[in-house]
Every structure is written in C-alpha cells, then in structure tokens.
C-alpha cells in the first residue's frame, strides 16, 4: 500500500479533509506512542524513508508529523537538514528573525491580525518548493495555519468566471507593494526594504530587486514602491496530475493601502470577482489545532497558507527549501 511504511503510522487530526482522494494533511505518528519517538529515532526514520516521505508531500500536498519529541529550533533544523533540500532565503514583506541555521520565526506581525492565504514568495522568480513549519509553543486560542489545495480554487473560479479567468491568464497580473526603509514590527507587512534586500545602499537594492524580477520607485519618506509583472494567474507543475494551481496573490494584494493587483495592461479586476475568489479560498481551507512539537510540511507549489488570529503566546518557526 502507498502508506505502508514500517517507521510511521498514519494518524488523524481534527479538520483534515479528503480532497480528490487524498488526505490533507497526511498525519504521520510514531508506530508505538511513547516508544522510540525521540528526536534521534525520528531523524533515523526520516533518513531511512527520504524518498517515500518526499513523495507523500507531493501526493498529499501537506504532511503533519505529530507525536514525536521535537523540543526546539535545533531539533527542527536537524529534521530539515536530513532531506538535503537546498535552503532558499526568504524575500518578502513579513518581519522575521533568524533563530538557528536554517530556522527563522514565522511572520512576527501582530497575532491579532489574519495573515492572508499565499504561496510563499509567489511574486518573485525563485520560490521555495517546500515550506516547513514547527510549533514550539501552541497558542491557547486561535493561531491555526490554514492551507488550501490551490487547484480547487482554479477549478471553481473557472466554473463561475471562465471569461474573466481567461482574460487575466492571457494578460497576466501586475502588482505593486510599498515598503518602509526600516522594519515596522507593528505590521504583518512591515519588513523594510533594507532588511528585505540585505543592503542599505539604494543602488545595490535596485540591482537585487531587478534580479528578482521587480522594478522600484523611491518614495519621499525613504520607503520604496515595488512593481512586479507580468505574473501568472495559474501555473502547472510537474508531478501534480496536471493541476492548474491558483499561483498568485490577487486577493491578498488587491485594493490595499500599501498594495494593488490588476491586469498587466492596467485593466481593473472587478471587485465582485475578487470577493468571490476570497470566499472560495476560505470555503476550500483546511486547518487543525497546533500541538507542541508538530512539524508541518507544505508543498508550496500546491498549497496556499495563512495564519488565523491568535491569543499569545504562539511560537511557530519556519524553514523554506528549494
């Protein structure tokens, strides 16, 4: 059987769904609870089943390791490094702090805010294939990391708005985003351009932005406006049944104070279309309650993910891989 692995047992979690015959997330538990579920045993199991585990991430779009004794960022980093996947540096608006080797904090914006669904780094030329999250401190209430099988959004949008989807697909998308000079920890999109591009030199920042596929306009307050496009609406990736992924951040950037999304030729996208897409994304979302020590592997090519508002404390760490 496809789930037959001597080192892991398939479990269940509240909120999981069956989507097109696949369980999301696929929960993997120790074979025997409280027996050989320490970090060293887990690392051995992962080493022995690397290819199988990787295939499960692609097949099910999300895999949740639960019930293992993953204590801290060092343990989490060891799990990530077992697979040999190449690291990819995060580029984006979220304020983050480096913790240990390949491990960073997830978005440090206020826990009271909802982080909207997105494919990680979808706007730049090189994006991670996998986003891996580790729960060190589960929140007392809220704070889930909901995710969405992206192909379902495309299918439903085509069903309801075939002409609009075709038009946007043909023209492509144009995005703008404004960032301050220095980090603003009071905003979930408060990462400054100096931190984002790793330099305080405007000329060097422009070079790095261009390499990532974006143009820059300097603002009077020392901040910057980035312009990106054309960008795709959907994308098909190898090994994922030919599914058209809703590989964009149209809803997340549309009509905001610091961002915009439109067709590349400047044509506005009707508000009712964006609103309905937002509803579809929420209807297709999947979420579970974080438990201490959980490690969630997301196929970034196949899933959008976000963050529900949360009561403190909440500590979820992240690693991104090519």
N, C-alpha and C positions, 0 to 999 in steps of 0.2 A: 504493500500500500504506500501511497505517496507520503503519508505522515509517519511511516514506520521508521523510527529512529531509536536505537537502544538507549540513548543517553537523555532523551527528553520525552515527556508525556504531554499530550495535547490536553489543555485545560479549557476553562471557560471564564469569561468575565461579564459582568453586568454591562449591557449596552452593545455587545458585539452584534454584528449583522451578517446575514448571508447575502452576498451580492454576486449575481451571476454565477452561483455555485461555489463561491469562495468565502471562507470565514474571515471577517475583518473586525478586529485584529486576530491573527492566529496566536493563541496563548500557549506558551511552552513552559511547563512546570518541571521540577525535579521528578525523576521516576518514583522516588520514595520521599515524601515530605520529611524534613529534618534529618535526612540521611545523605551525607555527601553532597550537600547543597552549598558548601562554602565556595569562596571565590576561586580557589585553586582548582577545585573539581570542575567548576563551571568553565574556566579557561581551557581545561583539558577537553571537556565535551565539545566546546566550540572549535578547538583546534582539530579534533577528530572528524568534525562534520561541517567544515567550512563551506564546501560546495553545496551541500544539501541545504544548509541554513540560508545561503545567498539565494538559492532557487526559491525557497519559501518566501523570502522578502519580495521577490519579483512576482511570484504566483499570487500571493495573498495581499500584496501592497503594504501590509503592516504586520509586524511580528512583535509580540509582547513577551519578554522574559519576566517571569514572576515567581517568587518563592525562593530565590537564591539570595545568598548573604552578600549583597553588594553594598559595601559600607560607605564609600566616599569617592571623591573625584579620581583618586589614584586607581582604585578598583575599576571604575568606569573607563578610564583611559586604557587600562590593560585589556579590557573587553574589546574596545575599538581597535586596538593595535593587533589583536590576534588575526584579523582578517587580511591585513596587508593592504587595505584600501588606502589610496593616496589622500592626504589631507588637502582641503581647499579652504582658503582664508575667506571668512565672511565679508561681504561687501553689501552694505545696506543701511537703512536709517535707524535700526534698533540699537539702543545703547547696550553694550555688552562688556564684560570684564573677563580677562584671561585668568583662569584658575590654575590649570596644571597641564603642561604639554599640549595635547590636542583638545583640551576641555575648556569651555567657556560657559559663562552664565547665559541662560536664555534671555530674551528681552527683559531689560530691567525697568521698563516703563511702569507707571503706577498699576498696582494689582487691581485697582478698581475699574480699569479700562479693559474692554474687549479687544483683543488683537485679531484683526480680521483674517479670514482664510487666505492662504497664499501658497504657491510653490516657492520654496526657498531660492532667493536670488534669481527669480524668473526673468528679471529685466535685463540682466547682463549676458554677455556672450558665453561665459562659462559658469555653469551652475552645478551644485552637487547632485550626485545620483542618489545619495542616501543622507537622511537627517536622523541622527540617533539622540534620543533624549533619556536622561536618567533622573529619577526622582529621589533626591536626598532627604527633603523634608516635604511630606504631603500636606496640602492645605487643609485646614479644618472644615472649610466650606467652599465650594466652587473650585476654580482653578484648573478645570479639566483642559486637556489638549485635544479638542475635537478635530477629526480629519474627515476628508471627503474623497470618495473614489471619483477622480476627475472626469473620467469618461462618461459617467452618468449625467453630469452637468451638460456636456456636449450633446448627448443623445436627447435630453429633454429640451434644450434650447432649440435644437434643430426641429424637433416635433412642433414646437409652438411658434418659432420665428424663423422659418427656413430662409426667407429672403434677406432678412437682416443679418443673420449669421453668414450667409454667402457674401454679402456686401462687405462686412467687416473683414472676413477672411481674405477677400480679394484686395482690399485697400491696405490692410494692416492697421495696427494701432500706434498712436503717438501718446506718450506720457510726458508729463512734467512733474518735477518734485523740487521743492525748495528746502534747503538745509542751512542751519546756522553755522557760524565759524567754529564755535566751541560746543561741546556736548551739553545738552539740556536733559538732566536726569528726571525732570518733571514731565517728560513727554515720552510716549512709547515710540515716537518717531523723532526723537531728539538728538540723534547722533550727529555731531558736527562734521563738516567736510574734511577738516584736518585729520580727525581720527579715522574717518571712512577711507581716505586716500593715503593715510600714513605719512603725511607731509604738511608743513605749514607754508610751503612755497607755492603760490598760485600757479606759476608756470608748470611746475612739476605735477601739480594736481590736475591741470588740464591735460597733460600728456597721459597720465594714468587713467583719467576719465575717458579719453579718446580710445585708449587700448581696450577699455571695457565696453565700448560702443555707445558712448554718450557725449553730448555737447554740453558746454557750460556757459552760463551768463552770470556775471558778477553783480550782486545787489548792493545798494548804497550802505546797507548795515553791516557789510562784511560777509554776509552769507552768500549762497550760490543757488542758482536755479539750474537744474539739470534737465536736458531734453533728450528723450530716448525714442527712437523709431526709425523705420517701421519695425514693429514687433508683431509676432504671430498671435492669432486668436486661439488656434488649436495646434496640436503637434502630435505626431505619431512616432513612437519609439519602438525599436526592435524588441522582440521577445515578449510583447504585451498584447498579443492577439489582434494586432492592427487597430487597437482602440485609439480614437481621437481624444486626446486629453485636453481639457479646458485650461490650456497652459498660458494663463495671462493673469493680470491683477486689475482687470477692468473695474470690478465692483469696489475693490479696496481703495482705488485712487480716484474714482470718478467724483467730480464736484466737491472736493475737499478744499479747505482753506489753503493748504500747502501743496496740493497735488491736483492733477487733472488727467483725464483719459478721454480720448476722442479718436475718430478715424484719422489715419495719417494725412489725408488731404485736408483736414480741418473740419470735416463734417461732424456735427454733434451727434452723439448717440442718444436716442430718445430716452427720457428718464424712466418711462414705464418699462422699457426693455431691461434696463439695469436693475430696477426694483424687482422685477420678476426673476431675474437671474439670482439676485440675492436670496429670494425666497426659496428657489430651487436648491441652491447650495446648502441652505440651512436644513431643508427637508431631507437631503441626502447625507447629512452629517452623522458621524459615528463618534461616540465618546464613552469613556469609562472613568471611574474614580481612581486617581493615583494612589498607589500604596508605596510605602517606603521600600527602596531597593528595586523598583520597577525599571526596566530598560526597554524602551520602545524604539524599534527600527522602522522607519518610514521610507518607502520608495518615493523619493521626491519627484520622480518622473510621472508618478501615477496618482499622487495624493496632494490635495491642498490641506493645510493645517492651520490652526489658530490657537487662541487661549481665551478661556472663559474668565470673567471677572472673579476675583478670589479674595477671601479673607486671609490676612497674614497669620503665621508665616508660610511661605511657599518657596521652595528652592528646587528648581529643575535646571539641570545642566545640559549642555548640548555639544555635539561634535558633528562636523559636516565632512563628507568624503566624496571624492571623485568617483 
